[in-house]
């Protein structure tokens, strides 16, 4: 990698860090969290807690309703276009349903995954691209390094 590419990478990283500074102040986000891309949105009056060395890809939306929490562990990689909502409308019951979202440590969330309210994802879990994860879903673990 040449010097210009390294400088560009550093400038880009600092640009995103300053662009998302308001999220760092409003929510509990470790300073090592990497925002990588435009239009990453953290919304709502609930809590959003993001642990060390976590990566958020472009166009991610995390929405936490007041009284609820999205908690993301350490060393988590969240790919582009991933959505997480603690509140969703249920047409059968004609009302909203809410629940916390917990993502453990060392997880990988594939592109365009949708994580719904009430979900608990264990440590070392891989969520495949284009998945819809709802309460009671089964998650595939990350492949063992020995295989």
KOLFIGU-933575 format. One line per 8 residues: number of its first residue (from 1); their letters; for each residue z, x, y of N, C-alpha, C. Coordinates in Angstrom, 3 decimals, always signed. Each point is the difference from the previous one (the first is absolute). Example, Ala and Ser with C-alpha at 12.3 -4.5 7.8 and 13.67 -1.06 7.14 Angstrom:
1> AS> +7.800/+13.190/-5.690/+0.000/-0.890/+1.190/+0.000/+0.900/+1.200 ~ -0.720/-0.350/+1.050/+0.060/+0.820/+1.190/+0.730/-0.770/+1.090
//
This chain:
1> XXXXXXXX> +0.000/+0.858/-1.175/+0.000/-0.858/+1.175/+0.000/+0.902/+1.235 ~ -0.862/-0.284/+0.936/-0.055/+0.846/+1.188/+1.069/-0.396/+1.016 ~ +0.138/+0.829/+0.995/+1.028/-0.185/+1.018/-0.150/-1.324/+0.743 ~ -1.232/-0.390/+0.312/-0.226/-1.258/+0.721/+0.430/-1.211/-0.825 ~ -0.247/+0.036/-1.285/+0.415/-1.103/-0.872/+1.517/-0.097/-0.054 ~ +0.678/+1.133/-0.060/+1.466/+0.003/-0.017/+0.560/-0.562/+1.305 ~ -0.577/+0.445/+1.109/+0.457/-0.489/+1.307/-0.255/-1.501/+0.124 ~ -1.175/-0.450/-0.431/-0.325/-1.426/+0.037/+1.006/-0.799/-0.833
9> XXXXXXXX> +0.314/+0.489/-1.190/+0.963/-0.684/-0.864/+1.369/-0.117/+0.649 ~ +0.458/+1.066/+0.637/+1.299/-0.029/+0.678/-0.008/-0.958/+1.189 ~ -1.077/+0.038/+0.776/-0.103/-0.919/+1.140/-0.019/-1.459/-0.451 ~ -0.728/-0.266/-1.065/-0.087/-1.361/-0.538/+1.370/-0.478/-0.476 ~ +0.738/+0.874/-0.703/+1.324/-0.352/-0.493/+0.936/-0.318/+1.174 ~ -0.031/+0.812/+1.047/+0.853/-0.244/+1.169/-0.425/-1.258/+0.757 ~ -1.293/-0.271/+0.035/-0.496/-1.225/+0.634/+0.584/-1.230/-0.694 ~ -0.078/-0.048/-1.328/+0.525/-1.148/-0.733/+1.515/-0.102/+0.150
17> XXXXXXXX> +0.687/+1.138/-0.004/+1.452/-0.003/+0.151/+0.384/-0.639/+1.339 ~ -0.704/+0.376/+1.074/+0.321/-0.575/+1.311/-0.450/-1.457/+0.100 ~ -1.120/-0.330/-0.636/-0.514/-1.373/+0.028/+0.991/-0.974/-0.633 ~ +0.692/+0.428/-1.045/+0.907/-0.881/-0.733/+1.470/+0.238/+0.349 ~ +0.244/+0.665/+1.123/+1.365/+0.301/+0.440/+0.847/-1.268/+0.151 ~ -0.591/-1.093/+0.473/+0.762/-1.251/+0.181/+0.579/-0.498/-1.320 ~ -0.715/+0.206/-1.107/+0.516/-0.407/-1.308/+1.206/+0.849/-0.393 ~ -0.052/+1.288/+0.353/+1.106/+0.905/-0.322/+1.279/-0.442/+0.721
25> XXXXXXXX> -0.161/-0.583/+1.175/+1.148/-0.457/+0.777/+0.505/-1.367/-0.469 ~ -0.905/-0.894/-0.363/+0.378/-1.371/-0.371/+0.555/-0.092/-1.419 ~ -0.568/+0.777/-0.918/+0.379/-0.075/-1.408/+0.632/+1.314/-0.454 ~ +0.565/+0.008/-1.202/+0.638/+1.201/-0.551/-1.036/+0.811/-0.780 ~ -0.660/+0.901/+0.694/-1.080/+0.781/-0.593/+0.349/+1.475/+0.111 ~ +0.002/+0.694/-1.133/+0.289/+1.430/+0.006/-1.069/+0.734/+0.820 ~ +0.396/+1.021/+0.761/-0.973/+0.740/+0.816/-1.119/+0.669/-0.799 ~ +0.203/+0.217/-1.290/-1.027/+0.655/-0.823/-1.092/-0.960/-0.469
33> XXXXXXXX> +0.151/-1.297/+0.278/-1.004/-0.982/-0.428/-1.323/+0.307/+0.690 ~ -1.079/-0.079/-0.784/-1.333/+0.308/+0.530/-0.823/-1.278/+0.133 ~ -0.356/-0.333/+1.233/-0.908/-1.106/+0.281/-1.402/+0.599/+0.015 ~ -0.852/-0.439/-0.911/-1.316/+0.620/-0.130/-1.101/-1.021/+0.226 ~ -0.309/-0.278/+1.237/-1.101/-0.902/+0.277/+0.308/-0.974/+1.106 ~ -1.038/-0.691/+0.396/+0.124/-0.986/+1.066/+0.445/-1.347/-0.558 ~ +0.535/-0.808/+0.891/+0.348/-1.396/-0.292/+1.039/-0.173/-1.093 ~ +0.926/+0.922/-0.117/+1.154/-0.203/-0.875/+0.954/-0.880/+0.797
41> XXXXXXXX> +0.458/-1.094/-0.613/+0.847/-0.943/+0.727/+1.307/-0.225/-0.752 ~ +1.109/+0.165/+0.705/+1.319/-0.353/-0.485/+0.468/-1.130/+0.902 ~ +0.235/-1.167/-0.591/+0.229/-1.211/+0.781/+1.263/-0.723/-0.442 ~ +0.476/-0.880/+0.845/+1.082/-0.904/-0.347/+1.349/+0.451/+0.521 ~ +0.945/-0.927/-0.057/+1.350/+0.239/+0.491/+0.960/+0.398/-1.108 ~ -0.485/+0.102/-1.227/+0.826/+0.478/-1.102/+0.073/+1.515/+0.016 ~ +0.645/+0.555/-1.027/+0.131/+1.455/-0.095/-1.162/+0.588/-0.787 ~ -0.443/+1.171/+0.445/-0.943/+0.813/-0.759/+0.616/+1.385/-0.059
49> XXXXXXXX> +0.250/+0.469/-1.218/+0.631/+1.302/-0.218/-0.957/+0.832/-0.843 ~ -0.387/+1.165/+0.518/-0.957/+0.852/-0.707/+0.608/+1.388/-0.155 ~ +0.045/+0.489/-1.262/+0.632/+1.272/-0.330/-0.862/+1.223/+0.254 ~ +0.587/+1.148/-0.273/-0.611/+1.307/+0.258/-1.333/+0.182/-0.710 ~ -0.878/+0.739/+0.667/-1.277/+0.449/-0.575/-0.883/-1.132/-0.505 ~ +0.086/-1.141/+0.641/-0.838/-1.136/-0.385/-1.260/-0.005/+0.859 ~ -1.073/-0.479/-0.583/-1.323/-0.007/+0.626/-0.484/-1.437/+0.099 ~ -0.469/-0.408/+1.180/-0.587/-1.328/+0.199/-1.463/+0.165/+0.387
57> XXXXXXXX> -0.895/-0.603/-0.771/-1.429/+0.099/+0.260/-0.480/-0.981/+1.053 ~ -1.225/+0.186/+0.379/-0.646/-0.790/+1.039/+0.028/-1.504/-0.314 ~ +0.192/-0.805/+1.048/-0.066/-1.466/-0.079/+1.105/-0.648/-0.845 ~ +1.084/+0.711/-0.281/+1.124/-0.615/-0.727/+0.729/-0.974/+0.920 ~ +0.510/-1.076/-0.582/+0.818/-0.952/+0.746/+1.275/-0.247/-0.789 ~ +1.147/+0.255/+0.642/+1.304/-0.302/-0.573/+0.656/-1.007/+0.934 ~ +0.304/-1.198/-0.521/+0.581/-1.053/+0.832/+1.318/-0.445/-0.617 ~ +1.084/+0.213/+0.745/+1.330/-0.360/-0.477/+0.583/-1.106/+0.880
65> XXXXXXXX> +0.261/-1.131/-0.620/+0.556/-1.163/+0.689/+1.474/+0.230/+0.312 ~ +0.469/-0.567/+1.091/+1.403/+0.139/+0.395/+0.917/-0.373/-1.162 ~ +0.984/+0.864/-0.262/+0.945/-0.223/-1.089/-0.436/+0.614/-1.321 ~ -1.178/+0.603/-0.029/-0.524/+0.599/-1.236/-0.364/+1.463/+0.232 ~ -0.205/+0.727/-1.111/-0.194/+1.448/+0.065/-1.203/+0.430/-0.824 ~ -0.770/+0.927/+0.546/-0.952/+0.780/-0.786/+0.591/+1.403/-0.043 ~ +0.363/+0.459/-1.199/+0.586/+1.333/-0.164/-0.934/+0.821/-0.880 ~ -0.486/+1.103/+0.550/-0.912/+0.889/-0.709/+0.717/+1.328/-0.191
73> XXXXXXXX> +0.024/+0.482/-1.236/+0.729/+1.218/-0.333/-0.650/+1.270/+0.514 ~ +0.416/+1.109/-0.589/-0.506/+1.316/+0.382/-1.223/+0.369/-0.827 ~ -0.854/+0.825/+0.590/-1.190/+0.533/-0.688/-0.913/-1.104/-0.526 ~ -0.188/-1.031/+0.790/-0.860/-1.118/-0.383/-1.342/+0.163/+0.712 ~ -1.074/-0.266/-0.722/-1.344/+0.056/+0.576/-0.555/-1.418/+0.016 ~ -0.259/-0.514/+1.190/-0.538/-1.341/+0.161/-1.416/+0.154/+0.538 ~ -0.967/-0.375/-0.796/-1.400/+0.212/+0.340/-0.458/-0.950/+1.106 ~ -1.268/+0.057/+0.311/-0.578/-0.802/+1.073/-0.054/-1.490/-0.362
81> XXXXXXXX> +0.119/-0.843/+1.007/-0.136/-1.462/-0.124/+1.023/-0.632/-0.944 ~ +1.209/+0.507/-0.012/+1.074/-0.578/-0.810/+0.789/-0.957/+0.889 ~ +0.332/-1.184/-0.543/+0.732/-1.014/+0.754/+1.307/-0.330/-0.702 ~ +1.078/-0.119/+0.789/+1.309/-0.406/-0.516/+0.566/-1.063/+0.932 ~ +0.383/-1.128/-0.575/+0.562/-1.103/+0.789/+1.261/-0.523/-0.679 ~ +1.091/-0.153/+0.786/+1.236/-0.557/-0.546/+0.023/-1.523/+0.067 ~ -1.032/-0.600/+0.583/-0.054/-1.461/+0.152/-1.407/-0.474/-0.337 ~ -0.077/-1.115/-0.725/-1.298/-0.536/-0.390/+0.111/-1.522/-0.104
89> XXXXXXXX> -1.063/-0.694/+0.314/-0.014/-1.459/-0.106/-0.332/-0.403/-1.432 ~ +0.791/-0.943/-0.539/-0.225/-0.494/-1.360/-0.522/-1.434/+0.098 ~ -1.299/-0.217/-0.271/-0.586/-1.335/+0.191/+0.602/-1.071/-0.906 ~ +0.425/+0.381/-1.203/+0.576/-0.985/-0.923/+1.276/-0.607/+0.585 ~ +0.834/+0.845/+0.601/+1.269/-0.463/+0.550/-0.090/-0.327/+1.490 ~ -1.173/+0.255/+0.585/-0.235/-0.255/+1.420/+1.084/+0.629/+0.875 ~ +0.333/+1.238/-0.327/+0.996/+0.731/+0.780/-0.219/+1.504/-0.178 ~ +0.735/+0.762/+0.788/-0.083/+1.452/-0.095/+0.997/+0.516/-1.025
97> XXXXXXXX> -0.381/+1.051/-0.686/+0.902/+0.694/-0.915/+0.124/+1.433/+0.498 ~ +1.208/+0.540/-0.101/+0.262/+1.337/+0.534/+0.745/+0.839/-1.024 ~ -0.068/+1.295/+0.159/+0.738/+0.916/-0.861/-0.206/+1.433/+0.454 ~ +0.946/+0.843/-0.352/-0.081/+1.417/+0.337/-1.046/+0.696/-0.854 ~ -0.470/+1.133/+0.473/-0.912/+0.856/-0.756/+0.651/+1.369/-0.103 ~ +0.143/+0.492/-1.232/+0.559/+1.329/-0.239/-1.000/+0.829/-0.782 ~ -0.313/+1.173/+0.517/-0.887/+0.933/-0.690/+0.794/+1.274/-0.227 ~ +0.083/+0.429/-1.249/+0.789/+1.179/-0.356/-0.612/+1.301/+0.485
105> XXXXXXXX> +0.560/+1.100/-0.471/-0.471/+1.335/+0.351/-1.199/+0.399/-0.854 ~ -0.813/+0.898/+0.533/-1.120/+0.611/-0.738/-0.997/-1.018/-0.530 ~ -0.301/-0.999/+0.783/-0.957/-1.034/-0.407/-1.347/+0.229/+0.682 ~ -1.022/-0.556/-0.605/-1.341/+0.033/+0.573/-0.529/-1.422/+0.018 ~ -0.359/-0.487/+1.176/-0.533/-1.350/+0.166/-1.491/+0.146/+0.303 ~ -0.847/-0.520/-0.881/-1.444/+0.128/+0.146/-0.564/-0.844/+1.127 ~ -1.187/+0.349/+0.411/-0.689/-0.655/+1.105/-0.152/-1.506/-0.225 ~ +0.185/-0.753/+1.059/-0.165/-1.455/+0.032/+0.974/-0.760/-0.899
113> XXXXXXXX> +1.134/+0.608/-0.311/+1.035/-0.713/-0.754/+0.734/-0.946/+0.950 ~ +0.480/-1.119/-0.545/+0.766/-0.979/+0.766/+1.355/-0.137/-0.673 ~ +1.060/+0.380/+0.705/+1.366/-0.065/-0.518/+0.663/-1.217/+0.637 ~ +0.366/-0.981/-0.834/+0.573/-1.249/+0.507/+1.525/+0.063/+0.057 ~ +0.572/-0.994/+0.634/+1.444/-0.146/+0.153/+0.715/+0.036/-1.354 ~ +1.234/+0.509/+0.005/+0.826/-0.021/-1.199/-0.352/+1.028/-1.053 ~ -0.765/+1.021/+0.349/-0.452/+0.991/-0.981/+0.902/+1.229/+0.032 ~ +0.333/+0.505/-1.194/+0.733/+1.257/-0.155/-0.862/+0.908/-0.863
121> XXXXXXXX> -0.437/+1.112/+0.570/-0.830/+0.963/-0.727/+0.870/+1.211/-0.309 ~ +0.111/+0.331/-1.281/+0.845/+1.111/-0.438/-0.552/+1.350/+0.437 ~ +0.854/+1.035/-0.088/-0.428/+1.374/+0.272/-1.169/+0.377/-0.904 ~ -0.820/+0.934/+0.465/-1.092/+0.590/-0.790/-1.001/-1.029/-0.511 ~ -0.333/-0.953/+0.843/-0.919/-1.063/-0.408/-1.335/+0.138/+0.726 ~ -1.064/-0.268/-0.730/-1.347/-0.028/+0.561/-0.444/-1.451/+0.087 ~ -0.382/-0.440/+1.188/-0.579/-1.329/+0.176/-1.497/+0.214/+0.181 ~ -0.774/-0.583/-0.867/-1.447/+0.200/+0.017/-0.645/-0.652/+1.223
129> XXXXXXXX> -1.147/+0.528/+0.389/-0.755/-0.545/+1.129/-0.347/-1.467/-0.253 ~ -0.041/-0.788/+1.048/-0.363/-1.422/-0.035/+0.979/-0.874/-0.777 ~ +1.224/+0.474/-0.199/+1.006/-0.777/-0.734/+0.723/-0.970/+0.927 ~ +0.432/-1.125/-0.560/+0.919/-0.903/+0.684/+1.302/+0.080/-0.778 ~ +1.046/+0.484/+0.654/+1.289/+0.180/-0.659/+0.946/-1.069/+0.522 ~ +0.426/-0.859/-0.919/+0.919/-1.070/+0.378/+1.243/+0.094/-0.865 ~ +0.998/-0.753/+0.355/+1.263/+0.015/-0.728/-0.261/-0.175/-1.491 ~ +0.596/+0.881/-0.799/-0.162/-0.086/-1.445/-1.205/+0.749/-0.533
137> XXXXXXXX> -0.751/+0.698/+0.880/-1.166/+0.758/-0.455/+0.432/+1.207/-0.815 ~ -0.860/+0.404/-0.908/+0.226/+1.218/-0.767/-0.755/+1.119/+0.679 ~ +0.662/+1.136/+0.163/-0.625/+1.143/+0.654/-0.251/+1.107/-1.015 ~ -1.159/+0.637/+0.075/-0.313/+1.131/-0.864/+0.615/+1.264/+0.581 ~ +0.730/+0.784/-0.812/+0.576/+1.239/+0.519/-1.081/+1.042/+0.247 ~ +0.336/+0.981/+0.823/-0.910/+1.122/+0.196/-0.195/+0.720/-1.325 ~ -1.179/+0.535/-0.251/-0.215/+0.721/-1.250/+0.937/+1.198/-0.117 ~ +0.476/+0.239/-1.208/+0.858/+1.141/-0.279/-0.830/+1.272/+0.110
145> XXX> +0.537/+1.048/+0.623/-0.746/+1.240/+0.186/-0.353/+0.669/-1.323 ~ +0.724/-0.303/-1.053/-0.264/+0.652/-1.288/-1.170/-0.624/-0.740 ~ -0.514/-1.148/+0.471/-1.109/-0.645/-0.705/-1.333/+0.366/+0.569
//
